Amino acid sequence: MRSLREGLKFQAHVIKSGFLPTIVTTNQLINLYSKHGLLEEAHKLFDEMPERNVFSWNTIIHAYVKARNFSKAKCIFDSSPFKDSVSYNSMISGYARSDGYASEAIELFIQMQFDKDTARIDEFTLTTMLNLVANLRLLHYGKQLHSFMVKSGSDLSVFALSSLIDMYSKSGSFWDACRVVNRRFCEGLVDTVVNNALLAACCREGKIEIAREIFLSNSELIDDVSWNTMISGCAQNGYEEEAVELFKHMAEEGFRWNEHTFGSVLAACSALKCLKLGKEVHAWVLKDGMCSNPFISSGIVDIYSKCGNLRYAESVYNSVGRSNVYAVTSMIVGYSAKGDLFGARRLFDSVAQKNFVMWTSIISGYVKLQKCEEAFVLFREYAVKETTALDAVILVSLLTACAIRASVDFGKQIHAYMLRIGITLDEKAVSALMDMYSKCGCILYAQRLFQRVSIRDTIMYNVMIAGCAHHGHEHEAIRLFEEMMKRGFSPDAVTFIALLSACRHCGLIEAGEKYFLSMGKDHGIPHEMDHYACMVDLYGRSNQLEKAAAFMEKMPVEPDSIILSSFLNVCRANKNLELARMAEKRLLDIEGNNGSRYFQLASVYASGGEWDEMGRMMRTIRGKDVKKIVGCSWVRVGNGVHIFKSGDRSHMEADAIYCILGCLIDELYDKANIVEICPTL
């Protein structure tokens, strides 16, 4: 009986004729019905059997295991008078392949060892248990199973060997996996299956050099799986260019590409962000007719998105349809990375079941554009709608938003949440917390976190050096730098920006010059514009304008608007109009359409009493029709953020705010008059 129709016809004929079918025939019917999802009919047939054999019991047990009705399967299993290896293996494999039933599988395996008369532990049982142990990362159980296999001689087959390799590598004991293979290699038991299992273990462990040696030295054991394993391993371990080369050589050696090959090489192309290579792979995919595969089509979308070619990405996305959740995710990531939050949000809102990558991308996109309020709103929406606990990646993005907006209360809530649900505070998370507290004015909290961390890195030191410099603890910042050097950490460009900022805040010219020169001389770090700006500001704050001007002339690059603007501020403070005139032309050549620069120059000339020059600047502003960028500030009150712009009265509480502001100004003037009359107060 090959079809359900034949089975139903046969049963109808049996019922009409009044004959009892044989045990074998009934077993076949039970198996046929269960395969087609007719579990109730299969169980009814089983109940009506006058006699049953071990195959009858195993068939109905397997039917319920396949339907994942483990409670019913276990009930029948316990009541069965016939239990053989098949009975146990059906139950154990069902438990092992389902989440949350690991303990039941282990208990049944132990029970099987005591039922030696009817049930013998075979290769299928052991490989099933090894796969379970590998997924659970339980090395001690795995070693016990290996010992049992050696004693019983069950470790000689290629499937047993490959399962042992998989178990040891996934359980963090890679070299034990290698020893298993080395012992059997001498006995000639290593074939293509075992060789591929070892290649996968090497790639999983990141041992690409060893994998490459195995791959090249055993050419007779190489098949399609071997090539795909190597390509995937290289793509996942930072050897993307090698993965692409292997992809090309695979075809040259006469092996056929399949969906696994394309999936791996597309991941490599995405990491390389090479549009030309991505187009070539896309052409090969079209030629092989694999665009309908959802993983491959989403990989193509991902390549174009990461290369910034959203037009091509949209074209592929529209051709595969919106039902491909992986392609939707890639498009959201692409839009967010390019700063197109409108397109990203449009797609994001259209998806009913959002995955973690979508949430992370959209929140990170808002933070990147400093649209922190939108990020906070999405965070609250995630907390309400999603049952999965928030991941450290999202929380780090939100901590960055808190640092931008100086929202220390919200930052503290995130910190408390991370501690409450037990998120591991790795170096990145700790650095984000320290940065948030430092930029929110809570340098003491940042210092406490830094002191409690046992494993530090360069980024943590950078955060603390910058934080101390900005909070007036310049000498502590320098001490941290010296400590960083003693502990063997390598500084980077960010370290020296923070260090030079500390020097300029307290006027340490000699120290600043020493650190500036040591960047290239001792550490091989090229100077960037921010380093030059720090030095110009350092000289300016120390009233050494000539030295600042000479430094700017010797710079190997033209000073940018930030350096020139900083220099003008120093000229204004020292009323040095001659040097200000020298900087004026260079600044306006760079930012002639920025109204703020004209206002700055007018202010410099006014401070020196050059009213004609100030008037010239103001006339230039009117003639060019340039506008000054409006100053903006915000303050958080309760759960809301209030934004204020210079001269803006659009706030609903504007009258009350300006009334209080007027009272404060009057009070300041009153106190100023008192001090002027009685300077000793």
C-alpha positions as a printed Julia matrix, in Angstrom:
681×3 Matrix{Float64}:
   0.0     0.0     0.0
   1.84    3.0    -1.31
  -0.86    5.66   -1.17
  -3.43    6.76    1.38
  -6.19    6.04   -1.17
  -5.1     2.4    -1.45
  -4.95    2.06    2.33
  -8.45    3.44    2.84
  -9.82    1.17    0.1
  -8.18   -1.86    1.7
  -9.53   -1.05    5.18
 -13.04   -0.51    3.77
 -12.83   -3.88    2.0
 -11.7    -5.6     5.23
 -14.54   -4.08    7.25
 -17.17   -5.09    4.63
 -15.86   -8.63    4.31
 -15.58   -9.16    8.06
 -12.02  -10.46    7.81
  -9.34   -9.6    10.34
  -6.18   -8.19    8.72
  -2.83   -9.68    9.67
  -0.53   -7.97   12.17
   1.87   -6.99    9.37
  -0.94   -5.44    7.3
  -2.31   -3.49   10.29
   1.2    -2.24   11.09
   1.49   -0.97    7.51
  -1.87    0.81    7.78
  -0.89    2.46   11.1
   2.36    3.64    9.54
   0.54    4.92    6.41
  -2.08    6.85    8.4
   0.5     8.41   10.73
   2.61    9.57    7.76
  -0.43   11.45    6.42
  -1.26   13.04    9.78
  -4.24   10.77   10.56
  -3.01   10.06   14.08
  -6.42    9.38   15.62
  -7.25    6.81   12.91
  -3.86    5.17   13.37
  -4.36    4.94   17.15
  -7.85    3.53   16.68
  -6.43    0.77   14.47
  -3.78    0.07   17.09
  -6.41   -0.21   19.86
  -8.52   -2.61   17.77
  -5.63   -5.03   17.14
  -6.26   -8.37   18.91
  -2.55   -9.11   18.82
   0.42   -6.79   18.65
   4.09   -7.35   18.11
   7.11   -5.11   18.74
   6.69   -3.49   15.32
   3.11   -2.47   16.23
   4.28   -0.75   19.39
   7.26    0.91   17.68
   5.08    2.18   14.82
   2.58    3.97   17.08
   5.36    5.29   19.36
   7.18    6.71   16.32
   3.93    8.27   15.08
   3.44   10.22   18.3
   7.14   11.17   18.49
   6.94   12.5    14.92
   3.87   14.55   15.94
   5.88   15.84   18.96
   3.24   14.51   21.34
   5.86   13.26   23.78
   3.53   12.75   26.73
   1.37   10.31   24.72
   4.44    8.65   23.18
   6.0     8.14   26.63
   2.74    6.73   28.01
   2.58    4.12   25.21
   6.29    3.42   25.59
   5.93    2.73   29.31
   2.96    0.4    28.74
   4.66   -1.54   25.94
   5.57   -5.16   26.83
   8.03   -5.16   23.91
  10.88   -2.67   24.09
  13.82   -3.05   21.75
  16.53   -0.72   20.46
  14.11    0.86   17.97
  11.65    1.73   20.76
  14.34    3.46   22.81
  15.95    5.14   19.81
  12.61    6.6    18.66
  12.01    8.18   22.07
  15.61    9.33   22.64
  16.0    10.86   19.16
  12.64   12.62   19.51
  13.68   14.14   22.84
  17.17   15.03   21.59
  15.87   16.91   18.54
  13.36   18.99   20.51
  14.18   21.94   22.73
  13.59   21.46   26.44
  13.69   17.64   26.54
  17.4    17.06   27.09
  17.01   15.68   30.62
  14.34   13.2    29.42
  16.69   11.94   26.68
  19.53   11.43   29.17
  17.25    9.64   31.68
  15.95    7.29   28.98
  19.5     6.55   27.79
  20.46    5.58   31.35
  17.35    3.39   31.59
  18.3     1.74   28.3
  21.63    0.63   29.77
  19.78   -1.38   32.43
  17.45   -2.98   29.87
  20.23   -4.99   28.19
  18.17   -8.11   27.57
  15.79   -6.6    25.03
  17.42   -3.28   24.05
  21.02   -2.97   22.92
  22.73    0.41   22.69
  23.79    0.7    19.05
  25.57    3.24   16.86
  22.38    5.25   16.25
  21.8     5.62   20.0
  25.36    6.78   20.64
  25.54    9.25   17.74
  22.16   10.71   18.8
  23.43   11.21   22.35
  26.72   12.67   21.12
  24.84   15.25   19.03
  22.71   16.13   22.07
  25.77   16.51   24.3
  27.47   18.63   21.62
  24.51   21.02   21.47
  24.43   21.24   25.28
  28.24   21.76   25.46
  28.48   19.06   28.19
  32.06   17.86   27.77
  32.07   15.54   30.83
  29.02   13.62   29.47
  30.68   13.48   26.07
  33.84   11.93   27.51
  31.74    9.31   29.34
  30.01    8.42   26.07
  33.38    8.19   24.31
  34.64    5.8    27.0
  31.54    3.66   26.58
  32.07    3.59   22.81
  35.7     2.52   23.19
  34.79   -0.28   25.63
  31.98   -1.56   23.42
  33.92   -1.12   20.18
  31.34    1.33   18.85
  33.85    4.02   17.95
  35.1     2.44   14.74
  32.5     3.58   12.21
  32.88    6.81   10.25
  29.59    8.18   11.61
  30.69    7.55   15.19
  34.04    9.26   14.51
  32.42   12.29   12.89
  29.99   12.6    15.83
  32.9    12.44   18.29
  34.76   15.17   16.39
  31.64   17.34   16.37
  31.04   16.78   20.1
  34.6    17.64   21.16
  34.87   20.73   18.96
  31.49   22.15   19.99
  32.26   21.45   23.67
  35.44   23.54   23.54
  37.93   20.66   23.35
  39.27   21.03   19.81
  42.56   19.22   20.36
  40.72   16.15   21.69
  38.85   16.08   18.38
  42.2    16.14   16.55
  43.54   13.3    18.69
  40.5    11.16   17.86
  41.21   11.58   14.14
  44.97   11.07   14.45
  44.5     7.7    16.18
  42.09    6.47   13.51
  44.03    7.94   10.57
  46.84    5.46   11.15
  44.28    2.64   11.11
  42.88    3.79    7.76
  39.45    4.63    9.19
  39.39    8.25    8.03
  37.18    8.79    4.98
  35.49   11.81    3.39
  32.81   12.05    6.12
  35.38   12.12    8.93
  37.65   14.49    6.98
  34.75   16.92    6.48
  33.83   16.74   10.17
  37.41   17.69   11.08
  37.41   20.55    8.54
  34.17   21.86   10.08
  35.71   21.62   13.57
  38.8    23.6    12.47
  36.64   26.32   10.87
  34.37   26.48   13.92
  37.43   26.95   16.15
  38.94   29.56   13.8
  41.94   27.33   12.97
  41.92   28.17    9.27
  45.62   27.37    8.83
  45.07   23.78   10.06
  41.91   23.47    7.94
  43.83   24.65    4.89
  46.56   22.07    5.51
  44.02   19.23    5.88
  42.14   20.4     2.78
  45.25   20.53    0.6
  46.92   17.34    1.89
  43.97   14.96    1.45
  42.82   15.66   -2.1
  41.37   12.15   -2.48
  38.98   12.84    0.44
  37.66   16.15   -0.96
  34.06   16.51   -2.16
  31.45   19.28   -2.53
  30.93   19.41    1.23
  34.69   19.91    1.78
  34.77   22.9    -0.58
  31.64   24.43    0.96
  33.05   23.95    4.48
  36.29   25.72    3.58
  34.52   28.6     1.81
  32.13   29.06    4.75
  34.96   28.82    7.3
  37.05   31.45    5.52
  34.04   33.78    5.15
  33.2    33.51    8.86
  36.76   33.95   10.15
  37.9    37.07    8.33
  39.45   35.38    5.27
  36.87   36.75    2.83
  39.25   37.14   -0.12
  40.41   33.53    0.28
  36.76   32.43    0.38
  36.18   34.11   -2.99
  39.31   32.49   -4.47
  38.19   29.06   -3.22
  34.79   29.7    -4.79
  36.46   30.24   -8.18
  38.8    27.24   -7.82
  35.88   24.99   -6.87
  34.37   25.36  -10.34
  37.77   25.01  -12.0
  38.26   21.67  -10.22
  34.99   20.36  -11.62
  32.8    20.64   -8.52
  29.31   22.15   -8.77
  28.18   25.15   -6.77
  24.99   24.8    -4.72
  22.93   27.0    -2.39
  25.44   26.5     0.46
  28.31   27.66   -1.76
  26.48   30.8    -2.86
  25.3    31.57    0.68
  28.89   31.53    1.97
  30.47   33.5    -0.88
  27.71   36.14   -0.68
  28.54   36.6     3.02
  32.21   37.05    2.06
  31.3    39.64   -0.6
  29.15   41.55    1.9
  32.04   41.73    4.35
  34.42   42.93    1.6
  31.86   45.54    0.41
  33.05   44.98   -3.15
  30.26   45.97   -5.54
  32.01   44.6    -8.66
  32.47   41.18   -7.05
  28.9    41.24   -5.77
  27.6    41.81   -9.29
  29.65   38.88  -10.61
  28.27   36.53   -7.95
  24.75   37.84   -8.66
  25.28   36.94  -12.34
  26.39   33.4   -11.39
  23.31   33.03   -9.16
  21.04   34.08  -12.05
  22.83   31.7   -14.41
  22.35   28.76  -12.0
  18.69   29.72  -11.4
  18.96   30.04   -7.63
  17.42   33.47   -7.1
  14.26   31.88   -5.72
  16.19   30.61   -2.69
  15.3    33.05    0.14
  18.75   32.89    1.77
  20.57   33.57   -1.5
  18.25   36.4    -2.62
  18.54   38.07    0.8
  22.34   37.7     0.55
  22.3    39.58   -2.77
  20.17   42.33   -1.22
  22.64   42.48    1.67
  25.62   42.92   -0.68
  24.06   45.83   -2.56
  22.87   47.42    0.7
  26.3    47.23    2.34
  27.94   48.59   -0.81
  25.58   51.58   -0.64
  23.82   50.77   -3.91
  20.24   50.82   -2.62
  18.8    51.1    -6.14
  20.07   47.62   -7.02
  19.1    46.33   -3.57
  15.54   47.6    -4.04
  15.37   46.01   -7.5
  16.32   42.56   -6.15
  14.09   43.04   -3.11
  11.07   43.88   -5.28
  11.7    40.81   -7.43
  11.82   38.35   -4.5
   8.74   39.73   -2.76
   8.12   41.08    0.71
   7.49   37.66    2.2
  11.26   37.11    2.41
  11.93   38.32    5.94
  15.71   38.05    5.44
  15.59   40.39    2.44
  13.43   42.84    4.41
  15.97   42.75    7.23
  18.84   43.44    4.8
  16.95   46.4     3.3
  16.27   47.91    6.74
  19.96   47.51    7.63
  20.96   49.12    4.32
  18.61   52.1     4.7
  19.72   52.66    8.31
  23.41   52.47    7.41
  22.94   55.1     4.69
  20.96   57.38    6.98
  17.65   56.94    5.14
  15.53   56.48    8.25
  12.34   57.27    6.34
  12.82   54.25    4.06
  14.01   52.07    6.94
  11.06   53.02    9.14
   8.57   52.5     6.31
   9.76   48.91    5.86
  10.11   48.37    9.6
   6.51   49.39   10.27
   5.23   47.15    7.45
   6.59   43.98    9.1
   4.24   42.24   11.51
   6.82   39.92   13.12
  10.0    41.91   13.63
  13.26   40.12   14.36
  16.09   41.25   16.58
  18.3    42.53   13.72
  15.49   44.84   12.53
  15.09   46.38   15.99
  18.84   46.8    16.4
  19.31   48.39   12.97
  16.49   50.91   13.27
  17.42   51.97   16.81
  21.13   52.23   15.9
  20.19   54.25   12.81
  18.31   56.83   14.89
  21.2    57.05   17.37
  23.7    57.5    14.52
  21.71   60.51   13.26
  21.39   61.73   16.86
  17.61   61.35   16.76
  17.69   60.07   20.29
  14.05   60.63   21.2
  12.91   58.36   18.37
  15.39   55.74   19.58
  14.0    55.95   23.12
  10.42   55.62   21.86
  11.35   52.5    19.86
  13.12   51.07   22.89
   9.96   51.39   24.98
   7.93   49.85   22.14
  10.32   46.89   22.0
  10.07   46.38   25.76
   6.26   46.25   25.52
   5.83   44.16   22.35
   8.71   41.68   22.43
   9.04   38.85   24.92
  12.77   38.3    24.27
  15.06   40.12   26.69
  16.91   43.09   25.25
  20.35   42.3    23.89
  23.56   44.11   24.84
  23.87   45.43   21.24
  20.64   47.45   21.5
  21.43   48.6    25.03
  24.89   49.85   24.01
  23.25   51.9    21.2
  20.8    53.35   23.71
  23.63   54.21   26.12
  25.23   56.14   23.25
  21.96   58.03   22.82
  21.92   58.81   26.55
  25.47   60.16   26.27
  24.48   62.4    23.33
  21.44   63.78   25.15
  23.05   63.74   28.62
  20.06   61.72   29.87
  21.63   60.27   32.98
  18.33   59.06   34.5
  17.5    56.97   31.46
  21.11   55.76   31.35
  20.85   54.6    34.96
  17.67   52.7    34.13
  19.45   50.88   31.31
  22.38   50.1    33.61
  19.98   48.71   36.25
  18.17   46.65   33.6
  21.46   45.13   32.42
  22.34   44.13   35.98
  18.84   42.82   36.76
  18.54   40.43   33.82
  22.17   39.34   34.06
  23.58   40.69   30.79
  27.32   40.05   30.67
  29.09   43.39   30.83
  31.86   42.89   28.28
  34.48   45.51   27.41
  32.18   47.25   24.91
  29.25   47.48   27.34
  31.44   48.76   30.2
  33.04   51.35   27.89
  29.56   52.54   26.81
  28.45   52.85   30.45
  31.59   54.78   31.42
  31.19   57.08   28.42
  27.52   57.7    29.24
  28.22   58.57   32.89
  31.19   60.73   31.94
  29.29   62.75   29.33
  26.3    63.1    31.66
  28.49   64.77   34.29
  28.77   61.74   36.62
  32.53   61.2    36.36
  32.56   59.55   39.8
  30.28   56.74   38.56
  32.53   56.26   35.52
  35.61   56.04   37.76
  33.94   53.44   39.97
  33.11   51.27   36.97
  36.66   51.63   35.69
  38.15   50.62   39.04
  35.96   47.5    39.28
  36.88   46.17   35.85
  39.58   43.5    35.99
  40.19   43.34   32.23
  40.79   46.74   30.66
  41.51   47.78   27.1
  42.58   50.87   25.15
  38.98   52.06   24.63
  38.28   52.1    28.38
  41.42   54.14   29.02
  40.45   56.53   26.22
  37.01   57.07   27.76
  38.44   57.73   31.21
  41.24   60.02   29.97
  38.72   62.08   27.96
  36.24   62.12   30.86
  38.83   63.32   33.36
  40.09   65.98   30.93
  36.57   67.36   30.37
  35.75   67.42   34.08
  38.84   69.39   35.1
  40.87   66.4    36.35
  43.71   67.01   33.91
  46.48   65.56   36.08
  44.41   62.4    36.66
  44.02   62.09   32.88
  47.8    62.25   32.43
  48.29   59.72   35.25
  45.9    57.32   33.52
  47.87   57.68   30.29
  51.12   56.83   32.07
  49.41   53.84   33.71
  48.13   52.75   30.32
  51.68   52.79   28.93
  53.08   50.8    31.87
  50.43   48.1    31.41
  51.44   47.63   27.79
  48.34   49.04   26.05
  48.92   50.72   22.7
  47.49   54.24   22.44
  45.65   55.34   19.32
  44.66   58.64   17.74
  41.69   59.01   20.13
  43.98   58.58   23.15
  46.1    61.55   22.1
  43.08   63.75   21.36
  41.93   63.15   24.95
  45.45   63.65   26.31
  46.07   66.89   24.39
  42.65   68.14   25.55
  43.79   67.61   29.14
  46.97   69.58   28.43
  45.13   72.5    26.83
  42.62   72.73   29.68
  45.36   73.41   32.22
  47.91   75.1    29.92
  50.61   72.38   30.0
  52.46   73.53   26.89
  55.62   71.47   27.35
  53.66   68.3    28.12
  51.37   68.93   25.15
  54.33   69.4    22.81
  55.97   66.24   24.16
  52.87   64.11   23.62
  52.23   65.63   20.19
  55.75   64.79   19.0
  55.68   61.3    20.55
  52.64   60.36   18.44
  54.67   59.9    15.28
  58.11   59.4    16.82
  57.32   56.73   19.45
  53.96   55.27   18.38
  53.8    55.74   14.6
  50.39   57.45   14.77
  49.82   60.08   12.04
  48.57   63.48   13.16
  44.96   64.29   12.35
  43.16   67.61   12.17
  41.83   67.24   15.74
  45.38   66.93   17.09
  46.44   70.1    15.28
  43.32   71.89   16.63
  44.23   70.88   20.19
  47.75   72.29   19.8
  46.51   75.59   18.33
  44.0    75.9    21.17
  46.72   75.02   23.72
  48.97   77.84   22.48
  46.04   80.25   22.27
  44.8    79.59   25.8
  48.35   80.18   27.06
  48.47   83.61   25.3
  51.15   82.44   22.86
  49.44   83.65   19.69
  52.63   83.99   17.67
  53.52   80.4    18.47
  50.01   79.28   17.46
  50.3    81.2    14.16
  53.75   79.72   13.48
  52.43   76.23   14.26
  49.58   76.72   11.76
  52.05   77.81    9.06
  54.17   74.69    9.6
  51.22   72.3     9.43
  51.59   69.82    6.51
  47.89   70.28    5.73
  45.75   73.35    5.36
  43.97   74.22    8.64
  40.24   73.59    8.53
  37.43   75.85    9.73
  37.49   74.41   13.26
  41.17   75.28   13.76
  40.74   78.76   12.26
  37.61   79.37   14.32
  39.46   78.31   17.47
  42.31   80.63   16.54
  39.88   83.55   16.06
  38.4    82.99   19.51
  41.88   83.29   20.97
  42.5    86.46   18.92
  39.3    87.91   20.32
  40.27   87.08   23.9
  43.68   88.74   23.4
  42.32   91.6    21.2
  44.9    90.76   18.53
  43.27   92.03   15.36
  46.36   91.72   13.19
  46.43   87.94   13.47
  42.62   87.85   13.16
  42.87   89.56    9.74
  45.37   86.92    8.64
  42.92   84.16    9.56
  39.87   85.92    8.06
  40.58   85.23    4.38
  41.5    81.59    4.95
  38.38   81.0     7.02
  35.98   82.63    4.54
  37.56   80.74    1.64
  36.57   77.52    3.41
  33.19   78.51    4.86
  32.14   81.66    3.04
  28.47   80.64    3.12
  28.35   80.01    6.86
  26.81   83.03    8.53
  28.2    82.04   11.92
  31.73   82.77   10.69
  30.82   86.36    9.72
  29.21   86.94   13.1
  32.32   85.51   14.77
  34.6    87.85   12.79
  32.34   90.81   13.57
  32.56   89.94   17.26
  36.38   89.76   17.07
  36.62   93.22   15.49
  34.1    94.68   17.93
  36.12   93.4    20.9
  39.13   95.35   19.59
  37.12   98.5    18.92
  37.35   98.16   15.14
  33.78   99.25   14.46
  34.36   99.91   10.76
  35.56   96.33   10.29
  32.62   95.07   12.26
  30.29   97.07   10.01
  31.99   95.61    6.94
  31.25   92.11    8.2
  27.62   92.95    8.9
  27.19   94.48    5.41
  28.74   91.38    3.88
  26.2    89.26    5.74
  23.32   91.31    4.34
  24.82   91.31    0.84
  25.39   87.58    0.72
  22.06   86.79    2.37
  23.77   84.27    4.64
  22.19   83.18    7.89
  23.66   82.2    11.18
  22.86   78.69   12.37
  20.29   79.09   15.11
  21.5    78.06   18.56
  19.51   75.19   20.02
  19.31   73.65   23.48
  17.05   71.16   25.19
  16.12   70.17   28.7
  14.46   66.98   29.94
  11.6    67.46   32.4
  10.01   64.22   33.58
   9.61   61.94   30.54
   9.55   64.79   28.01
  12.25   66.78   26.24
  11.72   70.53   25.68
  13.64   72.09   22.78
  14.48   75.8    22.65
  15.92   77.84   19.79
  17.41   81.29   19.95
  14.63   83.91   19.74
  11.95   81.23   19.44
   8.65   81.75   21.33
   6.76   78.75   19.94
   6.87   76.79   23.19
   3.43   76.5    24.8
   4.83   77.77   28.1
   6.84   80.57   26.46
   5.21   83.43   28.42
   5.84   81.79   31.79
   9.4    80.83   30.82
  10.33   84.36   29.71
   8.7    85.8    32.82
  10.92   83.62   35.05
  13.93   84.42   32.84
  13.24   88.15   33.28
  13.1    87.73   37.07
  16.42   85.86   37.03
  18.07   88.55   34.88
  16.82   91.29   37.24
  18.18   89.35   40.2
  21.56   88.98   38.49
  21.73   92.72   37.79
  20.79   93.49   41.39
  23.58   91.26   42.67
  26.02   92.75   40.17
  25.18   96.26   41.41
  25.69   95.18   45.02
  29.12   93.77   44.18
  30.03   96.94   42.3
  29.01   99.11   45.28
  30.55   96.8    47.9
  33.4    94.89   46.18
  34.5    93.27   49.45
  31.23   91.31   49.71
